[in-house]
């Protein structure tokens, strides 16, 4: 229940008894006579008087909801007869209690009130529920269940169905509709039947009993009912939950619209009854005439005076007043001492001179001294209401003191943090309640709201505060506050979007109306209040020349700082993105190889920590889209320079300068592939952090779902950038390799003539090679010319990846694809040209291949090359076996020694091996009968390794200073650019000059 007295609302209606001296009896006395709640609110005398009717229920509520507040054993207290006038008759009191705490009479009262004949009927109906359910012999065997379907067919009785414990309500509804439809089909002949959908009905678990009518008929009387969820198993409900004696259970199928309409009508009736009860109590407490009103005031004043005396308020010790402690007769008028005590109580209320406001909504906490000439007859004041305005805060747990509210008639002075988590929010709408129920059915239970506030600009769940065991990593006395997504929250005047530390003395703002002061009485001494707002200090300092100088100095320090920080306003996010991308879109921009990734990372890092959470996904997506547009333009420009089909380009015509030109044109693609990879790793970390921040949000929130979709789209855009740049790079590099690889099979590394020709060709291309980086340790000038041209492609690719600072996983995959192409192309060419199947030619190929592998080993690529070129090496090694040894080998031995070769490939090599002009292959080379030799001997280019996008820790460490002078210069330029945007929005007299 969400009534004003529900423990869920955490509201305490503090009575005068809060002025007791003993802290141990603080809540012990309170639990016997006052409602259990956790917050404090002033109540009218009529509300307090209505509490006389139920003295026992609040104590149980208090002990159940807040066990730490109630003492385990009841403390001695004055008798209720002395504190409150006992009702006129015990029967009326029992009747009121039964009306408040019971929906009907007890079973014993009902048995005494009915006749013998009805008792026999109830005894018969109290038997086991075999009347509506035949239990199965075992838990897995089916049982017989009866479902009443009057909602399907008017006047219908029931249908018996076979079901087991795993049969759900949805399945039973479908079966019942089928059964009734078949019956109507038999009876309706050619009439048009109404089609029923299972989604329009629901199964109801009904508890009631059959009542025998005077005419002998038995009529079912429903006591209560509940809708069965579609996934619930009715037979399991029957087995686990049984009605109490005298009642039976049966299942009914009802239309969903009718059921919901009836429930809404019942809810409105219940709300009307509660309002009627409150109105009648208000009328009773106000009195019917002048005499009754005066008598009622005197009785309440006398009652209040007794309560004050019995609770030992000790006003004399507080104010130095002498109040008589002798109790007076209930009907006598108070003496002067009592009137003086009431004056002291009234003097504690912050009322205007000559005016005493007893309204609950106008009661305020304060201390005033009334002048002597303004003394009035204080017997006409509702002292109980005013006395409750004096509130003692708790001493064993934190609380929130209201500084500013929205509705004075609904707001409370204190909101006590009972548990280790506390959620502020507003009362949810019917639609929000339905969403919460749906989430609970899916196993995603949202957080429970402890404090409901009335402002319209608050969310259903607005702020979460955690302390002690909920945040064990925090030191004692500190808590964590986290606004829910979309909730306007301030912390000491500063807008808060994410979790922040909450200390005693901090001021919390919720929406545009509520202000709370957070206090933790366990922290001693009490810390000072955080009421001096930062902008007030800045405003006062800016009015003088020294403050202006300080701001100029702080601005200079920020502009030249080496900290990885880029502050900006949300309105300037688009301008900053355009500035970063446009000024750092090429490798020659001057900021470094990873300038775009680094600058975008510090921008996103600041937005994710200090700005609205809704802005971060938008920045991720916009930056990814801008990068994709630039990359698409670069790919189009590169395609114009290097078309896919070039008829003028013949095999062998690609020289070293052309390779260098290709390398230069590939620099922008490799540059953006490297930056997109770093941004992808950084984006993934930020998205994971955002998901962790959303763990307390309502599951399935459409706003969070939209943000997650936006982040996923941004990651997908970067994936496309990496894949397309990778594809373009390896395609054009392998296209160049394809023309140079045959030289590895035809070059004779032992010929002096070839060496002289190659040396002359190498000297002719010496200038271009030096431009490509001849001074490096991986120089290719010592290799034969044709082999050097092949190796030059690998060298240029390695230089590209190093200049672009390509991540190691992506570098390995790039060269892995190049080596896969080299292996497949050379192997297929070798198998196709059977004239190379001789020992002499195989030795030349092995030598050239070793030269390439040795250079790759020196460049740090030996492991990758050996892995992907393994099969080519196996074939070349097979051809390098001496003839005498090869002739002595059998088919099985050769197949075991060369496991990477398929039977068809081995048979092709042995069949076309050049033993001599007159020598035939030996019989031992023949494969055994039944060997599969129909397989393709060539390798497929489609078996290339897949591109695996990296998922690693970002190499850009933003916790360290800016790594290079080039980046420092670019960051300073962007800071100045943003400062200029801020200055343009200010009036001329408020701008700061450097």
KAMO-V696052 format. One record per pair of residues at least 12 apart in sequence whose C-alpha atoms are under 8 Angstrom apart, sorted by the first residue. I is the first residue (numbers start at 1). J is the second residue. Records with the same first field share a line. If there is no record, write none. Layout:
BEGIN
I = J + J
END
This chain:
BEGIN
5 = 35 + 36 + 37
6 = 36 + 37
7 = 36 + 37 + 38 + 61 + 62 + 65
8 = 37 + 65 + 450 + 451
9 = 37 + 38 + 39 + 450 + 451 + 452
10 = 37 + 38 + 39 + 415 + 416 + 450 + 451
11 = 36 + 37 + 38 + 39 + 40 + 41 + 412 + 415
12 = 35 + 36 + 37 + 38 + 39 + 40 + 41
13 = 34 + 35 + 36 + 37 + 39 + 40 + 41 + 42 + 43 + 388
14 = 34 + 40 + 41 + 42 + 388 + 391
15 = 30 + 34 + 384 + 387 + 388
16 = 307 + 308 + 384 + 387 + 388
17 = 29 + 30 + 307 + 308 + 311 + 313
18 = 30 + 391 + 392
19 = 311 + 312 + 313 + 392
20 = 311 + 312 + 313
21 = 312 + 313
25 = 75
27 = 69 + 70 + 71
28 = 69 + 70 + 71 + 74 + 75
29 = 75 + 77
31 = 58 + 59 + 62 + 63 + 70
32 = 55 + 56 + 58 + 59
33 = 51 + 52 + 55 + 56 + 58 + 59
34 = 51 + 55 + 58 + 59
35 = 51 + 58 + 59 + 61 + 62
36 = 58 + 59 + 61 + 62 + 65
37 = 62
38 = 415 + 416 + 418
39 = 412 + 413 + 414 + 415 + 416
40 = 391 + 412 + 413 + 414 + 415
41 = 388 + 389 + 411 + 412 + 413 + 414
42 = 360 + 361 + 363 + 385 + 386 + 388 + 389 + 412
43 = 360 + 385 + 388
44 = 359 + 360 + 382 + 384 + 385
45 = 285 + 382 + 384 + 385
46 = 281 + 282 + 284 + 285 + 286
47 = 281 + 282
49 = 285
50 = 281
52 = 84
53 = 93 + 96 + 97
54 = 97 + 100
66 = 418
78 = 310
83 = 303 + 306 + 307 + 310
84 = 303
118 = 211 + 212
121 = 210 + 211 + 212
122 = 209 + 210 + 211 + 246
123 = 246
125 = 209 + 210 + 246 + 247 + 248
126 = 245 + 246 + 247 + 248
127 = 246
129 = 248 + 249
132 = 145 + 146 + 249 + 250
133 = 145 + 146
139 = 164 + 165
140 = 164 + 165
141 = 164
142 = 162 + 163 + 164 + 165
143 = 162 + 163 + 164 + 235
144 = 160 + 161 + 162 + 163
145 = 160 + 161 + 162 + 163 + 235
146 = 158 + 159 + 160 + 161 + 250 + 251
147 = 159 + 160 + 161 + 176 + 250 + 251 + 252 + 253
148 = 250 + 251 + 252 + 253
149 = 176 + 252 + 253 + 254
150 = 252 + 253 + 254
151 = 253 + 254 + 255
152 = 177 + 180 + 253 + 254
153 = 180
159 = 176 + 179
161 = 175 + 176
163 = 235
164 = 235
165 = 233 + 234 + 235 + 236
166 = 233 + 235 + 236
167 = 233 + 234 + 235
168 = 230 + 231 + 232 + 233 + 234
169 = 202 + 203 + 228 + 229 + 230 + 231 + 232 + 233 + 234
170 = 198 + 202 + 230 + 231
173 = 198 + 201 + 202 + 203 + 253
174 = 198
177 = 196 + 198
200 = 255 + 256 + 257
201 = 253 + 254 + 255 + 256
202 = 227 + 228 + 229 + 230 + 253 + 254 + 255 + 256
203 = 227 + 228 + 229 + 230 + 251 + 252 + 253 + 254
204 = 225 + 226 + 227 + 228 + 251 + 252 + 253 + 254
205 = 225 + 226 + 227 + 228 + 249 + 250 + 251 + 252
206 = 222 + 223 + 224 + 225 + 226 + 249 + 250 + 251 + 252
207 = 222 + 223 + 224 + 225 + 243 + 247 + 248 + 249 + 250
208 = 220 + 221 + 222 + 223 + 224 + 247 + 248 + 249
209 = 221 + 222 + 223 + 246 + 247 + 248
297 = 379 + 380 + 382
298 = 333 + 379
299 = 330 + 331
301 = 379 + 382 + 383
302 = 330 + 333 + 334
303 = 330
304 = 383 + 384
305 = 338
306 = 327
309 = 325 + 327
315 = 341 + 344
319 = 344
321 = 341
322 = 337
323 = 337 + 338 + 340 + 341
324 = 337 + 338
339 = 378 + 379
342 = 378 + 379 + 383
343 = 378
345 = 383 + 386 + 387
346 = 378 + 383 + 386 + 387
347 = 367 + 368 + 369 + 370
348 = 365 + 366 + 367 + 368 + 369 + 390
349 = 363 + 364 + 365 + 366 + 367 + 368 + 386 + 389
350 = 363 + 364 + 365 + 366 + 367 + 368
351 = 368
353 = 370 + 371 + 374
354 = 374 + 375
356 = 381
357 = 381
358 = 381 + 382 + 383 + 385 + 386
359 = 385
360 = 385 + 409
361 = 408 + 409
362 = 408
363 = 385 + 386 + 389
364 = 389
365 = 389 + 390
393 = 414
394 = 416 + 521
395 = 521 + 522
396 = 521 + 522
397 = 416 + 417 + 418 + 520 + 521 + 522
398 = 416 + 417 + 418 + 518 + 519 + 520 + 521 + 522
399 = 414 + 415 + 416 + 417 + 518 + 519 + 520
400 = 414 + 415 + 416 + 417 + 516 + 517 + 518 + 519
401 = 413 + 414 + 415 + 516 + 517 + 518 + 519
402 = 414 + 415 + 514 + 515 + 516 + 517
403 = 514 + 515 + 516 + 517
404 = 513 + 514 + 515 + 516
405 = 513 + 514 + 515
406 = 454 + 455 + 513 + 514
407 = 454 + 455
410 = 454
411 = 453 + 454
415 = 451
420 = 466 + 467 + 468 + 469 + 470
421 = 464 + 465 + 466 + 467 + 470
422 = 449 + 450 + 451 + 464 + 465 + 466
423 = 447 + 448 + 449 + 450 + 451 + 461 + 462 + 463 + 464 + 465
424 = 449 + 450 + 451 + 452 + 453 + 461 + 462 + 463 + 464
425 = 449 + 451 + 452 + 453 + 458 + 459 + 460 + 461 + 462 + 463
426 = 451 + 452 + 453 + 454 + 455 + 458 + 459 + 460 + 461 + 462
427 = 452 + 453 + 454 + 460
428 = 460
432 = 460
439 = 699 + 700
444 = 699
446 = 696 + 697 + 698 + 699
447 = 696 + 698
449 = 461
455 = 511 + 513
457 = 511 + 512
458 = 487 + 488 + 510 + 511
459 = 486 + 487
461 = 484
462 = 483 + 484 + 485 + 487 + 488 + 510
463 = 481 + 482 + 483 + 484 + 487 + 489 + 510
464 = 481 + 482 + 483 + 484
465 = 479 + 480 + 481 + 482
466 = 479 + 480 + 481
467 = 479 + 480
477 = 503 + 504 + 520 + 522 + 523
478 = 501 + 502 + 503 + 504
479 = 501 + 502 + 503
480 = 499 + 500 + 501 + 502
481 = 499 + 500 + 501 + 502
482 = 497 + 498 + 499 + 500
483 = 496 + 497 + 498 + 499
484 = 696 + 697
485 = 497 + 613 + 697
487 = 510 + 511
488 = 510 + 511 + 512
489 = 508 + 509 + 510 + 511
490 = 508 + 509 + 510
491 = 506 + 507 + 508 + 509
492 = 506 + 507 + 508 + 509 + 530 + 531 + 533
493 = 507 + 508 + 509 + 533 + 534
497 = 610 + 611 + 612 + 613
498 = 609 + 693
503 = 518
504 = 518 + 519 + 520 + 523 + 526 + 527 + 529
505 = 517 + 518 + 519 + 527 + 528 + 529 + 530
506 = 518 + 519 + 529 + 530 + 531
507 = 530 + 531
548 = 992
551 = 992
552 = 992 + 993 + 994
555 = 994
556 = 994
559 = 972 + 975 + 976
560 = 972
562 = 961 + 962 + 968
563 = 960 + 961 + 962
564 = 602 + 958 + 959 + 960 + 961 + 962
565 = 602 + 603 + 606
566 = 602 + 603 + 606 + 971 + 974 + 975
567 = 603 + 606 + 975
568 = 978
570 = 611 + 615
572 = 978 + 981
573 = 619
576 = 974 + 978
577 = 600 + 623
579 = 974
580 = 596 + 599 + 600 + 974
581 = 596 + 626 + 627
584 = 596
585 = 630
586 = 668 + 671
587 = 667 + 668 + 671 + 804
590 = 966
591 = 966 + 967 + 969 + 970
592 = 966 + 967
593 = 671 + 675 + 803 + 804 + 805
594 = 671 + 674 + 675 + 804 + 805
595 = 967
596 = 675
597 = 675 + 676 + 678 + 679
598 = 956
599 = 971
600 = 623
601 = 679 + 682
602 = 958
604 = 616 + 619 + 620
608 = 686
614 = 707
617 = 707 + 708 + 710 + 711
618 = 710 + 711
620 = 683 + 711 + 714
621 = 710 + 711 + 713 + 714 + 715
622 = 714
624 = 714 + 715 + 717 + 718
625 = 714 + 717
627 = 672 + 721
628 = 717 + 718 + 720 + 721
631 = 669 + 672 + 721 + 725
634 = 668 + 669
635 = 669 + 725 + 728
638 = 665 + 666
651 = 739 + 740
652 = 739 + 740
654 = 736 + 739 + 740
655 = 789
656 = 765 + 768 + 769 + 789 + 792
657 = 765 + 768 + 769
659 = 736 + 792 + 793 + 796
660 = 768 + 772 + 796
663 = 796 + 797 + 800
666 = 729 + 800
667 = 800 + 804
669 = 725 + 728 + 729
670 = 725 + 726 + 729 + 800 + 801 + 804 + 806
671 = 804
672 = 721 + 722 + 725
673 = 721 + 722 + 725 + 726 + 806
674 = 804 + 805 + 806 + 807
676 = 718 + 721 + 722
677 = 718 + 722 + 807 + 950
678 = 807 + 954 + 955 + 956
679 = 718
680 = 715 + 718 + 719
681 = 950 + 951 + 952 + 953 + 954
682 = 953 + 954
683 = 715
684 = 715 + 951
685 = 953
687 = 711
719 = 949
723 = 947
726 = 814
730 = 814 + 817 + 818
733 = 793 + 818
734 = 818 + 821
736 = 793
737 = 790 + 793 + 822
738 = 822 + 825
740 = 786 + 789 + 790
741 = 790 + 822 + 825 + 826
742 = 826 + 829
743 = 786 + 787
744 = 786 + 787 + 845 + 848 + 849
745 = 826 + 830 + 844 + 845 + 848
746 = 845
747 = 786 + 844 + 845 + 848
748 = 844
749 = 784 + 844 + 847 + 848
750 = 844
755 = 784
758 = 784 + 785 + 786
759 = 784 + 785
761 = 785
762 = 781 + 785
772 = 796
778 = 795 + 855 + 858 + 859
780 = 792 + 855
783 = 851
787 = 848 + 852
791 = 852 + 855
809 = 950
810 = 949 + 950
812 = 864
813 = 947
815 = 864
816 = 864 + 865 + 868 + 945
817 = 944 + 945
819 = 864 + 865 + 868 + 869
820 = 868 + 869 + 944
821 = 941 + 944
822 = 869
823 = 868 + 869 + 870 + 871 + 872
824 = 872 + 939 + 940 + 941
826 = 872
827 = 871 + 872 + 875 + 938 + 939
828 = 938 + 939
831 = 909 + 937 + 938
834 = 909 + 912 + 913
835 = 914
837 = 879 + 909 + 912 + 913 + 914
838 = 879 + 880 + 913 + 914 + 915
839 = 879 + 880 + 881 + 882 + 883
840 = 880
842 = 876 + 877 + 879 + 880
843 = 880
845 = 876
846 = 873 + 876 + 877 + 880
853 = 865 + 866
871 = 900 + 901
874 = 898 + 900 + 901
875 = 901
878 = 898
883 = 915
887 = 922
888 = 924
889 = 924 + 925
890 = 924 + 925
891 = 924 + 925 + 926 + 927
902 = 937
903 = 931 + 932 + 933
904 = 932 + 933 + 934 + 935 + 936 + 937
905 = 936 + 937
907 = 927 + 933
908 = 937
910 = 925
END
